[in-house]
Amino acid sequence: MAEWTTISALATAGGTLVLAGATFSSVRSANRAARTAERTLLAGLRPLLVPSRLEDPIQKVYFYTKHLTVSGGGAAVEIIDDTAIYMAISVRNAGTGIGLLHGWSFHPGRYRDDPVAPADFIRLTRDIYVPAGDVGYWQGTFRDPAAAAYAEAREAIAAGTEVTIDILYGDLEGGQRVITRFVLMARGDGSWGAVVSRYWNVDAADPR
């Protein structure tokens, strides 16, 4: 009797172990499938800002008291006496999700260091959305002539030197934040061109 009892107990334990192994494998497979589905969903929401094309339409970018006209592949800047500096960039969303612009930072010259922390970006005063696969714009303003940033921007723009603008944006849900670095270059005829030099993932691992 003892031997059959032992055999029965071992058989039960073996069956339980097999069932546990099958359950563990099933859970791991389900988790992998869930992660794959999540990545697929996020990829469908992910925006990516690039310079617009030269053939893209001219856009009028409105501020409170004026507007700038910005052409495809370009940017526009204007200094109004000692009261304000207006800036705009024509952009295209090469991603598959709507892009929601959060903020920006300005650097005179071709800035090569890492961007400032997201909390230190200048927050946009209104939400700007860029549709997936379509053109849109970024806009920014300096309005305090007494600020050091105003003086730096005014000097660089007036001299026609390169300036760097980092734009912080994310998907429609406010996640998947990315920083795109635009460099603006004076063309010599009063207009400005825009190119991208770097991208940073804020909420995900950097692919580099």
C-alpha positions as CSV (number, residue, x, y, z in Angstrom):
1,M,0.0,0.0,0.0
2,A,2.8,2.4,0.9
3,E,4.4,1.9,-2.5
4,W,1.2,2.6,-4.4
5,T,0.6,5.7,-2.2
6,T,4.1,6.9,-3.0
7,I,3.6,6.3,-6.7
8,S,0.3,8.1,-6.7
9,A,1.8,11.1,-4.8
10,L,4.7,11.3,-7.2
11,A,2.4,11.0,-10.2
12,T,0.2,13.8,-8.9
13,A,3.3,15.9,-8.2
14,G,4.6,15.3,-11.7
15,G,1.2,16.2,-13.2
16,T,1.1,19.4,-11.2
17,L,4.7,20.3,-12.3
18,V,3.8,19.7,-16.0
19,L,0.7,21.9,-15.6
20,A,2.7,24.6,-13.9
21,G,5.2,24.5,-16.7
22,A,2.5,24.8,-19.3
23,T,0.9,27.6,-17.4
24,F,4.2,29.5,-17.1
25,S,4.9,29.1,-20.8
26,S,1.3,30.3,-21.6
27,V,1.7,33.4,-19.4
28,R,5.1,34.2,-21.0
29,S,3.6,33.9,-24.4
30,A,0.6,36.0,-23.5
31,N,2.9,38.7,-22.0
32,R,5.0,38.7,-25.2
33,A,1.9,39.1,-27.3
34,A,0.6,41.9,-25.1
35,R,4.0,43.8,-25.3
36,T,4.0,43.3,-29.1
37,A,0.4,44.6,-29.3
38,E,1.3,47.6,-27.1
39,R,4.4,48.5,-29.2
40,T,2.2,48.2,-32.3
41,L,-0.4,50.5,-30.8
42,L,2.2,53.0,-29.7
43,A,3.9,53.0,-33.1
44,G,0.6,53.9,-34.6
45,L,0.4,57.0,-32.3
46,R,4.0,58.1,-32.7
47,P,4.8,61.4,-34.4
48,L,8.1,62.5,-35.9
49,L,8.8,66.1,-36.9
50,V,11.0,66.9,-39.8
51,P,11.5,70.0,-42.0
52,S,8.7,70.5,-44.5
53,R,9.4,70.1,-48.2
54,L,10.2,73.0,-50.5
55,E,7.1,72.3,-52.5
56,D,4.9,72.4,-49.4
57,P,2.4,75.3,-49.2
58,I,3.1,78.6,-47.7
59,Q,1.6,79.0,-44.2
60,K,0.4,82.0,-42.3
61,V,1.4,81.7,-38.6
62,Y,-0.7,83.9,-36.4
63,F,0.4,85.6,-33.2
64,Y,-1.7,87.8,-31.0
65,T,-1.1,91.0,-32.9
66,K,0.6,89.9,-36.2
67,H,1.4,87.0,-38.4
68,L,4.5,85.5,-40.1
69,T,4.5,83.9,-43.6
70,V,6.6,80.8,-43.7
71,S,7.3,78.8,-46.8
72,G,8.0,75.1,-47.3
73,G,11.3,73.9,-46.0
74,G,11.9,77.2,-44.3
75,A,11.4,79.4,-41.2
76,A,10.6,83.0,-40.5
77,V,11.9,85.4,-37.9
78,E,11.1,89.0,-37.2
79,I,12.3,91.6,-34.7
80,I,9.8,94.3,-33.8
81,D,11.8,97.2,-32.5
82,D,12.6,96.4,-28.8
83,T,9.3,94.9,-28.0
84,A,9.2,91.3,-29.3
85,I,10.9,88.7,-31.5
86,Y,8.6,86.4,-33.5
87,M,9.8,83.0,-34.9
88,A,8.1,80.2,-36.9
89,I,9.2,77.0,-38.6
90,S,7.4,75.1,-41.3
91,V,7.4,71.4,-40.2
92,R,6.1,68.1,-41.5
93,N,5.0,65.1,-39.4
94,A,6.7,62.0,-40.9
95,G,5.2,59.8,-38.2
96,T,1.9,57.9,-38.1
97,G,0.3,59.7,-35.2
98,I,-0.8,63.2,-34.5
99,G,2.0,65.4,-33.0
100,L,1.2,67.6,-30.0
101,L,3.8,70.3,-29.4
102,H,4.7,70.9,-25.8
103,G,7.6,73.5,-25.7
104,W,10.8,74.8,-27.0
105,S,14.3,76.1,-26.2
106,F,16.5,78.5,-28.1
107,H,20.3,78.6,-28.5
108,P,22.3,81.1,-30.5
109,G,24.6,79.5,-33.0
110,R,24.8,75.8,-33.9
111,Y,24.2,74.2,-30.4
112,R,25.9,70.8,-30.0
113,D,25.3,69.9,-26.3
114,D,22.4,67.8,-25.1
115,P,19.0,69.6,-24.8
116,V,17.9,71.1,-21.5
117,A,15.6,69.1,-19.3
118,P,11.9,68.9,-20.5
119,A,10.8,70.9,-17.4
120,D,13.1,73.8,-18.5
121,F,11.6,74.1,-22.0
122,I,9.5,77.2,-22.7
123,R,5.9,76.0,-22.6
124,L,3.7,76.9,-25.6
125,T,0.8,79.2,-24.6
126,R,-1.6,77.1,-26.8
127,D,-1.7,73.6,-28.1
128,I,-0.4,73.1,-31.6
129,Y,-1.2,69.8,-33.4
130,V,0.6,68.6,-36.5
131,P,-1.5,65.9,-38.4
132,A,0.2,62.6,-39.3
133,G,1.8,62.8,-42.8
134,D,0.9,66.5,-43.2
135,V,2.5,69.9,-42.7
136,G,2.1,72.2,-39.7
137,Y,4.2,74.8,-37.9
138,W,6.0,75.7,-34.7
139,Q,5.9,79.2,-33.3
140,G,7.7,81.0,-30.5
141,T,8.1,84.5,-29.1
142,F,10.4,86.5,-26.9
143,R,8.6,89.4,-25.3
144,D,10.9,90.6,-22.5
145,P,13.6,92.9,-23.8
146,A,15.3,92.8,-20.4
147,A,15.8,89.1,-20.4
148,A,19.2,87.7,-21.3
149,A,17.6,85.2,-23.8
150,Y,16.0,88.1,-25.6
151,A,19.3,89.9,-26.1
152,E,21.0,86.7,-27.3
153,A,18.3,85.9,-29.8
154,R,18.2,89.5,-31.0
155,E,21.9,89.6,-31.6
156,A,22.1,86.3,-33.4
157,I,19.1,86.9,-35.6
158,A,20.1,90.5,-36.5
159,A,23.6,89.2,-37.5
160,G,22.1,86.5,-39.6
161,T,24.0,83.7,-37.8
162,E,22.7,80.2,-37.3
163,V,20.4,79.6,-34.4
164,T,19.2,76.3,-32.8
165,I,15.7,75.6,-31.7
166,D,14.8,72.4,-29.8
167,I,11.1,71.4,-30.0
168,L,9.6,69.1,-27.5
169,Y,6.5,67.2,-28.6
170,G,4.7,63.9,-28.1
171,D,1.7,61.9,-29.3
172,L,-2.0,62.8,-28.9
173,E,-2.1,61.1,-25.4
174,G,0.8,63.3,-24.2
175,G,3.3,60.4,-24.2
176,Q,6.2,59.2,-26.4
177,R,7.9,62.6,-26.1
178,V,10.6,63.4,-28.5
179,I,12.9,66.4,-29.0
180,T,13.8,67.5,-32.5
181,R,16.6,69.9,-32.9
182,F,16.2,72.4,-35.8
183,V,18.9,74.6,-37.0
184,L,17.8,77.9,-38.8
185,M,20.1,79.4,-41.3
186,A,19.8,82.8,-43.0
187,R,19.6,82.5,-46.8
188,G,20.9,86.0,-47.5
189,D,17.6,87.2,-49.1
190,G,15.8,87.9,-45.8
191,S,14.4,84.3,-45.6
192,W,15.6,81.5,-43.4
193,G,16.0,77.7,-44.1
194,A,15.5,75.0,-41.5
195,V,17.3,71.6,-41.2
196,V,17.2,68.9,-38.5
197,S,20.4,67.8,-36.8
198,R,19.4,65.5,-33.9
199,Y,16.5,63.6,-32.3
200,W,16.2,62.5,-28.7
201,N,13.6,60.1,-27.2
202,V,12.5,61.4,-23.8
203,D,10.1,58.6,-22.7
204,A,11.9,55.6,-24.4
205,A,15.4,54.2,-24.7
206,D,17.6,56.1,-27.1
207,P,18.2,53.9,-30.2
208,R,21.8,55.1,-30.3
